[in-house]
Amino acid sequence: MAACWGTWTGRRVLSVATGAGAVYLLYRTVAEALSSAPGGTNHYRLESPDHQDGLPVEEVLSRRVCEELLEMLRAQQDGRSRSAILRSITRCVYLMDAKNPTCSPEHIQLVASCLDNHNGDTKVQALNTLRAFATRSLFTAQVQDYYPKILDLVISSRDTEVQVAALRLLNALPVPPNIEPLLRRAVPNLLGFLQWDNYAIQLQVLRLLIALSRKEELLPDILNCQPGKLLCEMLLLVEVLHGGCAKPRRPSKSPKSGSCSLYEVLFGENSHLDEHLLVMFVHPEERVQLQACKLIMSLWLYKLDAEIAAAALGKHGAGSAASLHISPSGESIF
């Protein structure tokens, strides 16, 4: 030990203290809590770690703790106890060597079985643990096998924390092959989440939709989706933006709109937004048709007012020029 101590730097000591020490304390906390709980067990004991295959002590300890915790998870059925164990397993997995983890596919199956637990926090922690496993390339494909179940949790769960955790896990996984039919059915629900007053869900859904949009098989389904409420809100937003642009403002407060600005895209001379909105008249939902009609009328009236104002200004300019008295030399007498 003295020889080893001489080669360790201050940073190495700190790494061991914060890595192995933290994991060991986590393990002891969970084990003692379970031992003191009714029906708990007190036979979980962590042996002193030694150097195996030249691995750092914190790596060996992390492996040992993870193995012990997984055995504890197998033995425990209480939702709260499982949640605490899963939280500790997650930390251990992140501390493991990405190229040489010790967990097996059976361990992932054990963690995934917690997704059926009635305790919401247990589901959240199980999803977080699976996300930790997904960061290890050896286990990514195995976690991918649960993609349909995770997606179903997003769609069917009424617990927003479970939905956010499930969405984060989906965003950490590659989209598996041969799952397009399931994703097509889920697209309307995913777009519906964008209307929720929950920033975390909106952000994770947008990230997932970006990933799905990169798949040529799903892009038409996303573009052809017709969520009525979402379209109504978007049309209302454009109407409010247009109404604000139509109001008179002081020149000093008028922003300059570049060719790529939102204003030019929506209301510029080359946008033809009113013509494109005519397609909304065949939307199956009447409220979408009504909102599109209101917006089209607003755009047309604004153009008509602009044309009348331009014509009046032209007549006024011509009348002013004719009323000027010009001297024989061609110069104004004023």
C-alpha positions in Angstrom: 0.0 0.0 0.0 2.9 2.4 0.8 4.4 1.8 -2.6 1.0 2.4 -4.3 0.5 5.5 -2.2 3.8 7.0 -3.4 2.6 6.9 -7.0 -0.8 8.4 -6.4 -1.2 12.1 -7.1 -3.5 14.4 -5.2 -5.9 14.3 -8.1 -5.9 10.5 -7.9 -6.7 10.5 -4.2 -9.5 12.9 -4.8 -10.9 10.7 -7.6 -10.9 7.7 -5.4 -12.6 9.6 -2.6 -15.3 11.1 -4.7 -15.8 8.0 -6.9 -15.4 4.8 -4.8 -16.2 6.6 -1.6 -19.5 8.0 -2.9 -20.6 4.7 -4.4 -19.7 2.8 -1.2 -21.7 5.3 0.9 -24.6 5.0 -1.5 -24.5 1.3 -1.1 -24.3 1.4 2.7 -27.2 3.9 2.8 -29.5 1.7 0.8 -28.4 -1.5 2.5 -28.9 -0.1 6.0 -32.3 1.5 5.1 -33.5 -1.9 3.8 -32.1 -3.7 6.8 -34.0 -1.5 9.2 -37.2 -1.6 7.2 -40.0 -4.0 8.1 -39.3 -7.2 6.2 -35.9 -5.9 5.2 -32.8 -8.0 5.0 -29.4 -7.5 6.7 -27.3 -10.1 4.9 -26.0 -7.7 2.2 -22.3 -7.1 2.8 -19.7 -5.6 0.6 -16.3 -7.2 0.7 -13.2 -5.1 0.6 -12.2 -4.4 -3.0 -8.9 -5.4 -4.4 -7.2 -4.7 -7.6 -8.6 -7.0 -10.3 -6.9 -7.1 -13.7 -5.1 -3.9 -12.9 -8.4 -1.9 -12.7 -8.6 1.2 -10.4 -10.0 0.6 -7.0 -13.0 2.8 -7.6 -13.8 0.8 -10.8 -13.6 -2.5 -8.9 -15.7 -1.1 -6.1 -18.3 0.3 -8.5 -18.7 -3.2 -10.1 -19.0 -4.9 -6.7 -21.6 -2.4 -5.5 -23.6 -2.7 -8.7 -23.7 -6.5 -8.5 -24.8 -6.3 -4.9 -27.5 -3.7 -5.7 -28.8 -5.8 -8.5 -29.2 -8.8 -6.2 -31.0 -6.5 -3.7 -33.3 -5.3 -6.5 -34.1 -8.9 -7.3 -35.0 -9.6 -3.7 -37.0 -6.5 -3.0 -40.6 -6.0 -4.1 -41.5 -2.8 -2.2 -41.8 0.1 -4.6 -39.9 2.7 -2.5 -37.1 0.3 -1.8 -36.7 -0.6 -5.5 -36.7 3.1 -6.3 -33.8 3.7 -3.9 -31.9 0.7 -5.2 -32.4 1.8 -8.9 -31.1 5.3 -8.1 -27.9 3.8 -6.7 -27.5 1.4 -9.6 -27.8 4.3 -12.1 -24.9 6.1 -10.4 -22.8 2.9 -10.4 -23.4 2.3 -14.1 -22.2 5.8 -15.0 -19.0 5.2 -13.0 -18.2 1.9 -14.7 -15.8 1.6 -17.5 -17.8 2.0 -20.7 -15.7 -0.6 -22.5 -15.8 -3.2 -19.8 -19.0 -3.2 -17.8 -19.9 -6.2 -15.7 -23.7 -6.2 -16.0 -25.5 -8.8 -18.1 -28.6 -8.7 -20.4 -30.4 -10.4 -17.5 -29.7 -7.4 -15.3 -31.2 -5.1 -17.9 -34.3 -7.3 -18.1 -34.5 -7.1 -14.3 -34.4 -3.3 -14.4 -36.9 -3.2 -17.3 -39.4 -5.3 -15.3 -39.6 -2.4 -12.9 -41.4 -0.4 -15.6 -44.5 -2.5 -14.7 -44.3 -1.4 -11.0 -47.3 0.6 -9.9 -45.1 3.1 -8.0 -44.5 6.1 -10.3 -41.0 6.9 -8.8 -39.9 3.3 -9.4 -40.8 3.7 -13.0 -38.9 7.0 -13.3 -35.8 5.5 -11.7 -36.0 2.4 -13.9 -36.2 4.6 -17.0 -33.2 6.6 -15.7 -31.2 3.3 -15.1 -32.0 2.1 -18.6 -30.8 5.4 -19.9 -27.5 4.9 -18.0 -27.2 1.4 -19.6 -28.0 2.9 -23.0 -24.8 5.0 -22.7 -22.8 1.8 -22.8 -22.5 0.6 -26.4 -22.6 -3.0 -25.3 -26.1 -2.6 -23.9 -27.6 -0.1 -26.3 -29.2 -2.8 -28.6 -30.6 -4.6 -25.5 -32.2 -1.5 -24.2 -33.5 -0.8 -27.7 -35.7 -3.9 -27.4 -37.8 -2.1 -24.9 -38.4 0.9 -27.3 -42.1 0.0 -27.9 -42.8 -0.3 -24.2 -41.1 3.0 -23.5 -43.0 4.7 -26.2 -46.2 3.3 -24.8 -45.4 4.8 -21.4 -45.0 8.2 -23.1 -48.4 7.9 -24.8 -50.5 6.2 -22.1 -49.0 7.3 -18.8 -50.8 10.1 -16.8 -47.6 10.8 -14.8 -45.7 13.7 -16.4 -42.5 12.7 -14.6 -42.7 9.2 -16.1 -43.4 10.7 -19.5 -40.4 13.0 -19.3 -38.1 10.2 -18.2 -39.4 8.0 -21.0 -38.9 10.7 -23.6 -35.3 11.3 -22.4 -34.6 7.6 -22.7 -36.1 7.5 -26.3 -33.9 10.5 -27.2 -30.8 8.6 -25.9 -31.6 5.6 -28.1 -31.3 5.1 -31.9 -34.6 4.5 -33.6 -34.8 0.7 -34.0 -35.6 -0.8 -37.4 -39.1 -2.2 -38.3 -40.9 0.1 -35.8 -42.3 2.6 -38.3 -45.9 1.4 -38.0 -45.9 2.0 -34.3 -44.3 5.4 -34.7 -46.8 6.5 -37.3 -49.6 5.8 -34.9 -47.8 7.8 -32.2 -47.0 10.9 -34.3 -50.4 12.6 -33.6 -50.0 12.1 -29.9 -46.5 13.4 -30.0 -47.6 16.6 -31.8 -50.4 16.9 -29.3 -47.8 17.1 -26.5 -46.5 20.4 -28.0 -49.7 22.0 -26.7 -49.1 21.0 -23.1 -48.1 23.6 -20.6 -44.9 21.7 -19.7 -41.6 22.9 -21.0 -39.7 19.7 -20.2 -42.2 17.5 -22.2 -42.3 20.0 -25.1 -38.5 20.1 -25.3 -38.1 16.3 -25.3 -40.9 15.8 -27.8 -39.3 18.3 -30.2 -36.0 16.5 -29.9 -37.7 13.2 -30.6 -39.6 14.6 -33.6 -36.4 16.0 -35.0 -34.9 12.5 -34.9 -38.0 10.9 -36.4 -38.1 13.6 -39.2 -34.7 12.4 -40.4 -36.2 9.0 -41.3 -37.6 9.2 -44.8 -40.3 6.7 -44.0 -41.8 8.9 -41.2 -41.4 12.3 -42.7 -44.6 12.2 -44.8 -46.6 11.0 -41.7 -45.3 14.0 -39.7 -46.0 16.5 -42.5 -49.5 15.1 -43.2 -50.5 15.0 -39.5 -53.6 17.2 -38.9 -53.9 17.8 -35.1 -56.8 20.3 -35.1 -56.1 22.1 -31.9 -52.5 22.6 -32.7 -53.3 24.0 -36.1 -55.9 26.4 -34.6 -53.3 27.7 -32.1 -50.8 28.2 -34.9 -53.3 30.0 -37.1 -54.3 32.2 -34.1 -50.6 33.0 -33.5 -50.1 34.1 -37.1 -53.3 36.2 -36.9 -52.1 38.0 -33.7 -48.7 38.6 -35.3 -50.3 40.0 -38.4 -52.5 42.2 -36.3 -49.6 43.6 -34.5 -47.7 44.3 -37.7 -50.7 46.1 -39.2 -50.9 48.6 -36.3 -49.2 52.0 -36.8 -46.0 52.4 -35.0 -43.4 55.1 -34.6 -40.5 54.7 -37.1 -37.9 54.5 -34.3 -39.8 51.4 -32.9 -40.2 49.7 -36.3 -37.7 46.8 -36.7 -36.0 46.3 -40.0 -37.0 43.0 -41.5 -34.4 41.1 -43.4 -35.1 38.8 -46.3 -34.9 35.7 -44.0 -37.0 37.2 -41.2 -40.2 35.6 -39.9 -42.1 38.7 -41.1 -40.9 38.3 -44.7 -41.7 34.6 -44.7 -45.2 35.1 -43.4 -46.3 38.5 -44.7 -43.7 39.5 -47.3 -44.5 40.2 -50.9 -43.4 36.7 -52.0 -45.1 34.7 -49.2 -48.6 34.3 -50.7 -49.7 33.1 -47.3 -53.4 33.8 -48.1 -53.3 31.5 -51.1 -51.6 28.7 -49.2 -54.2 28.9 -46.4 -57.0 28.1 -48.8 -56.1 24.4 -48.5 -57.3 24.6 -44.8 -60.9 24.9 -46.1 -60.9 21.1 -46.6 -59.6 20.3 -43.1 -62.0 17.8 -41.3 -62.3 20.1 -38.3 -64.6 23.1 -38.6 -62.7 25.2 -36.1 -59.6 25.0 -38.2 -61.6 26.1 -41.3 -63.1 29.1 -39.4 -59.7 30.2 -38.0 -58.1 29.9 -41.5 -61.0 32.0 -42.9 -60.5 34.7 -40.3 -56.8 34.9 -41.1 -57.3 35.0 -44.8 -59.9 37.8 -44.5 -57.4 39.7 -42.3 -54.7 39.4 -44.8 -56.9 40.4 -47.7 -58.3 43.4 -45.9 -54.8 44.6 -45.0 -53.7 44.3 -48.7 -56.9 46.2 -49.8 -56.3 49.0 -47.3 -52.7 49.2 -48.4 -53.7 49.5 -52.1 -56.3 52.2 -51.4 -53.8 54.1 -49.3 -51.2 53.9 -52.1 -53.7 55.0 -54.7 -54.8 58.0 -52.6 -51.1 58.9 -52.0 -50.5 58.8 -55.8 -53.4 61.1 -56.5 -52.3 63.4 -53.8 -48.8 63.5 -55.2 -50.0 64.2 -58.8 -52.3 67.0 -57.6 -49.6 68.6 -55.6 -47.2 68.7 -58.6 -49.9 70.2 -60.8 -50.7 73.0 -58.3 -47.1 74.2 -58.3 -46.5 77.5 -60.1 -43.6 77.1 -62.5 -41.6 80.1 -63.8 -40.8 80.5 -67.6 -37.3 79.4 -66.8 -38.7 76.1 -65.5 -37.8 76.9 -61.9 -40.4 77.0 -59.1 -41.3 80.5 -58.0 -41.2 79.3 -54.3 
